[in-house]
Amino acid sequence: MSTKQQAAADAVDWSSAGIITRRQKYYSPSQQAFVPFKEPMIFKKGQGQYLWDENGRRYLDLLGMNLCISVGHAHPEVVAAATAQAADLPHCTTMFYHPVPAHFAEELAATMPPGEDWVVHFTNSGAEAADLALLMARAHTGNNDFLALRNGYHGATFGAQSLTGIKNFRHNVTLLPGIHHVSCPDGYRGVFGGDVDAYLADLDRAIDTATSGHLAGMILEPVLGYGGIVPLLDGYIGPAFERVRAAGGVCVVDEVQAGFARTGDHFWSFQAHGVIPDIVIMAKGIGNGFPLAAVVAKREVADALAQKFYFNTYGANPVSCAAGRAVLRVIEQEGLQQNAQRVGAQLLQVLEQLKQKHDIIGDVRGRGLMAAIELVKDRRTKAPATEENARVFELTRDAGLIMSKSGTYRNVLRMCPPLCIQADDVSFFAEAIDDAFRRL
């Protein structure tokens, strides 16, 4: 093949029609379903907190490619670290030794609460990490029953889907047995309102009636992600973990969305609750877009899998781990945790002001750079305004914003931008989102 022929063969068709046609023809239906907008959204370039479509229009990214972009699109330090590693050795299976993943494991362990012997198992995605955490908990305790929260999300693989408490992510098949969902301590839409003791009593009832009384563990997100950016009520996680441990279980925290400085007040969202988990799963922002995830566990828990073979083909990939090391450096060097706290407070203030102007907004909430607007037909009944949310969502795209619909009823606008977003971007957002609601 000539050079000219090779170039023609490698060419990328950036026409909207070409992209849409190939995707519809060659993608499996299972990979076509997760599309938010009525008209396909095609992106060609990203830089920092901005995205450009195939026609060159710029958007403010308030989603971070589903929170995978933590320190900014195409961050030069992350790109340089990954490029340098790819030039030397694109992949090294964990059968063989390589220093980069080992360094990264050490650096991740250093972010955990002191006084414990933390170890790391790298996987490719958060769903894989959730599966491994479930296996690890059951192997360590010798128990089967496992608790998760209604409205919580942990992934779409068979095990992670079984842990998820949202019907939109649960297929109509028999999922894993032994998973029991308990009431989510949601101060706005939760069944017990803001009564923490009532949620803990419900947890007690679940242990007493739905399980053998012997638990493998419990998993939760301190801030629900796909569930609609719901910070769990203060005073719940600590006592819940006490009950789980009293029943023989381990405590698993899902930091896939809320971790890596996103909540601003702490590096990990569980730290705001004064608890120490036994297992932490992390993904998405860990690699700033490079496929990577991890399970960080206390050594005595992880030791339960020492005698059996467990392997993730691309787990501990040195290119992704090099990117992950760069992410940790950038968060520290650029003060992105502090930025998340400062700009997140400004963003939430804008949302509060928006709520005062538009009655369709029932609740605004968030922590750091995790924020949400929940739309309701009536503030008293809290009836979900799902159709209205879909319309305003389309209008935000017209206004140059990229966010997502989420929540059990798809009536929540979710905002989780890259950690590098600035105050000027919040000013632009304020005008754009207000215009979208006025047009609604």
Residue pairs with C-beta under 8 A, 6 or more apart in sequence:
1 9
13 19
13 22
14 44
14 54
15 54
16 40
16 42
16 54
19 40
19 42
19 54
20 40
23 32
23 40
24 32
36 393
36 404
36 405
37 393
37 394
37 397
38 394
41 53
41 397
41 402
42 53
42 54
43 51
43 52
43 53
43 54
44 52
44 53
44 54
44 56
45 51
45 52
45 74
46 52
46 61
46 65
46 69
46 73
46 74
47 72
47 73
47 74
48 72
48 73
48 74
48 75
48 418
48 420
49 60
49 61
49 72
49 73
49 417
49 418
49 420
49 421
49 422
49 425
50 58
50 59
50 60
50 61
50 73
51 58
51 59
51 61
51 73
51 402
52 58
52 59
53 59
57 400
58 400
59 397
59 400
59 401
59 402
60 400
60 401
60 402
60 417
60 421
60 425
60 428
60 429
60 432
61 69
61 73
61 402
61 417
61 418
62 401
62 402
62 403
62 415
62 416
62 417
62 429
63 402
63 403
63 404
63 414
63 415
63 416
63 417
64 70
64 285
64 416
64 417
64 418
65 73
65 289
66 284
66 404
67 225
67 256
67 257
67 262
67 284
67 285
67 416
68 284
68 285
68 287
68 288
68 289
69 285
69 288
69 289
69 418
70 260
70 261
70 262
70 284
70 285
70 286
70 288
70 327
70 331
70 336
70 418
70 419
71 78
71 285
71 288
71 327
71 330
71 331
71 334
71 336
71 418
71 419
71 420
72 288
72 418
72 419
72 420
73 289
73 418
75 288
75 326
75 330
77 326
77 329
77 330
78 288
78 290
78 323
78 326
78 327
78 330
80 326
81 322
81 323
81 325
81 326
82 290
82 319
82 320
82 322
82 323
82 326
84 322
85 100
85 318
85 319
85 322
86 319
89 98
89 318
90 318
90 319
91 314
91 317
91 318
91 319
92 98
92 316
92 317
92 318
93 313
94 101
94 122
94 311
94 312
94 315
94 316
98 316
98 318
100 318
100 321
100 322
100 325
101 122
101 316
101 317
101 318
101 321
103 321
103 325
104 120
104 122
104 321
104 322
104 324
104 325
105 119
105 120
105 122
107 325
107 328
108 118
108 120
108 282
108 294
108 296
108 324
108 328
109 118
109 119
109 120
109 296
111 267
111 268
111 328
112 118
112 268
112 280
112 296
113 271
113 276
116 276
116 298
117 298
117 299
117 300
118 296
118 297
118 298
118 299
119 296
119 297
119 298
119 299
119 302
120 294
120 295
120 296
121 132
121 294
121 295
121 297
121 302
121 310
121 315
122 292
122 293
122 294
122 312
122 315
122 316
122 317
122 321
123 129
123 132
123 283
123 293
123 294
123 295
123 312
123 315
124 291
124 292
124 293
124 312
124 313
124 314
124 315
125 155
125 283
125 291
125 293
126 154
126 155
126 160
126 254
126 256
126 281
126 282
126 283
126 284
126 293
127 154
127 155
127 156
127 157
127 159
127 160
128 155
128 157
128 160
128 293
128 312
128 315
129 155
129 256
129 281
129 282
129 283
129 293
129 294
129 295
130 154
130 155
130 157
130 159
130 160
130 163
130 219
130 254
130 281
131 155
131 157
131 158
131 159
131 160
132 281
132 295
132 310
133 219
133 252
133 279
133 281
133 295
133 297
134 146
134 159
134 163
134 176
134 216
134 217
134 219
134 252
135 159
135 305
135 310
136 279
136 295
136 297
136 301
136 302
136 304
136 305
137 146
137 216
137 217
137 249
137 250
137 252
137 278
137 279
137 301
138 144
138 146
138 216
138 217
139 304
139 305
139 308
140 216
140 250
140 300
140 301
140 303
140 304
141 214
141 215
141 216
141 217
141 248
141 249
141 250
143 212
143 214
143 215
143 216
143 248
143 249
144 177
144 178
144 212
144 216
145 178
145 180
145 210
145 211
145 212
145 214
145 215
145 216
146 163
146 178
146 179
146 180
146 215
146 216
146 217
146 218
146 219
146 249
147 179
147 180
147 181
147 182
147 203
147 206
147 207
147 211
147 215
147 217
147 218
147 219
147 244
147 249
148 154
148 163
148 164
148 165
148 179
148 180
148 181
148 182
148 218
148 219
148 220
149 165
149 181
149 182
149 183
149 184
149 219
149 220
149 221
149 224
150 165
150 181
150 182
150 183
150 184
151 165
151 166
151 184
151 186
151 224
151 227
151 228
151 230
151 408
152 163
152 164
152 165
152 166
152 181
152 184
152 219
152 220
152 221
152 224
152 227
152 254
153 164
153 165
153 166
153 169
153 221
153 224
153 225
153 226
153 227
154 160
154 163
154 164
154 219
154 221
154 254
154 256
154 281
155 161
155 163
155 164
156 164
156 169
158 175
158 176
159 176
161 169
161 170
161 171
161 175
162 175
162 176
162 179
163 179
163 219
164 170
165 181
165 184
165 227
166 226
166 227
166 408
167 408
168 408
168 410
169 226
178 216
180 206
180 210
180 211
182 199
182 202
182 203
182 206
183 190
183 191
183 192
183 199
183 202
183 203
184 190
184 199
184 224
184 227
184 230
184 232
185 192
185 196
185 199
185 232
185 233
185 236
186 224
186 230
186 232
186 233
187 193
187 194
187 233
188 230
188 362
188 363
188 365
188 374
188 382
189 230
189 363
189 374
189 382
190 199
190 233
191 202
192 198
192 199
192 202
194 233
196 233
196 234
196 235
196 236
196 239
199 233
199 236
200 236
200 239
200 240
200 243
203 240
203 243
204 243
207 213
207 215
207 243
207 247
211 247
213 247
214 247
214 248
215 244
215 247
215 248
215 249
216 248
216 249
216 250
217 244
217 249
217 250
217 251
217 252
217 278
217 279
218 240
218 241
218 244
218 249
218 251
218 252
219 252
219 253
219 254
220 232
220 237
220 240
220 252
220 253
220 254
221 227
221 232
221 253
221 254
221 255
221 256
221 257
221 258
221 269
222 231
222 232
222 237
222 253
222 255
222 258
222 263
222 269
222 270
222 272
222 273
223 229
223 230
223 231
223 232
223 257
223 258
223 263
223 269
223 367
223 370
224 230
224 231
224 232
225 256
225 257
225 258
225 370
225 406
225 414
225 416
226 257
226 406
226 407
226 414
227 406
227 407
227 408
228 372
228 374
228 406
228 407
228 408
228 412
228 414
229 365
229 366
229 370
229 371
229 372
229 406
229 412
229 414
229 415
229 416
230 365
230 372
231 365
231 366
231 367
232 273
234 273
236 273
237 270
237 273
237 275
238 273
238 274
238 275
241 251
241 275
241 277
244 250
244 251
245 251
250 278
250 279
250 301
251 275
251 277
251 278
251 279
252 277
252 278
252 279
252 280
252 281
253 268
253 269
253 270
253 275
253 277
253 279
253 280
253 281
254 281
255 268
255 269
255 270
255 280
255 281
255 282
256 281
256 282
256 283
256 284
256 293
257 284
257 370
257 416
258 268
258 269
258 367
258 370
259 267
259 268
259 269
259 280
259 282
259 285
259 286
260 267
260 282
260 285
260 286
260 327
260 331
261 267
261 331
261 336
261 337
261 340
261 368
261 419
262 269
262 285
262 340
262 368
262 369
262 370
262 416
262 419
263 269
263 272
263 340
263 344
263 367
263 368
263 369
263 370
264 337
264 338
264 340
264 341
264 342
264 344
264 345
264 367
264 368
264 369
265 271
265 272
265 341
265 367
265 368
266 272
266 337
267 337
268 280
269 367
270 277
270 280
272 367
278 297
278 298
278 301
279 295
279 296
279 297
279 298
279 301
280 295
280 296
280 297
281 293
281 294
281 295
281 296
282 293
282 294
282 296
283 292
283 293
283 294
284 293
285 327
285 419
286 292
286 293
286 294
286 324
286 327
287 320
287 323
287 324
287 327
288 323
288 326
288 327
289 323
290 319
290 320
290 323
290 324
291 314
291 317
291 320
292 317
292 320
292 321
292 323
292 324
295 302
314 320
330 336
331 337
331 419
334 420
336 419
336 420
337 419
339 419
339 420
339 421
339 422
340 368
340 369
340 419
341 368
343 369
343 421
343 422
343 423
343 425
343 426
344 366
344 367
344 368
344 369
344 370
344 371
346 423
346 426
347 366
347 369
347 371
347 415
347 426
347 429
348 364
348 366
348 371
350 426
350 429
350 430
350 433
351 364
351 366
351 371
351 373
352 364
353 430
354 361
354 364
354 373
354 430
354 433
354 434
354 437
355 361
355 363
355 364
355 373
357 434
357 437
358 437
359 379
360 375
360 376
360 377
360 385
360 388
360 437
360 440
361 373
361 374
361 375
361 376
361 437
362 374
362 375
362 376
362 379
362 382
362 385
363 372
363 373
363 374
363 376
364 371
364 372
364 373
364 374
365 371
365 372
365 374
366 372
366 415
369 415
369 416
369 417
369 419
369 421
370 415
370 416
371 414
371 415
371 416
372 406
372 407
372 412
372 413
372 414
372 415
373 412
373 413
373 415
374 407
374 411
374 412
375 384
375 385
375 386
375 388
375 389
375 392
375 411
375 412
375 413
376 382
376 383
376 384
376 385
376 411
377 383
377 384
377 385
377 388
384 407
384 409
384 410
384 411
385 411
386 409
386 410
386 411
388 411
388 440
389 405
389 410
389 411
389 412
389 413
390 405
390 410
391 440
392 413
392 436
392 437
392 440
393 403
393 405
393 413
395 435
395 436
395 439
395 440
396 402
396 403
396 413
396 432
396 433
396 436
398 436
399 432
399 433
399 435
399 436
400 428
400 432
401 429
401 432
401 433
401 436
403 413
403 414
403 415
404 413
404 414
405 411
405 412
405 413
405 414
406 412
406 413
406 414
407 414
417 425
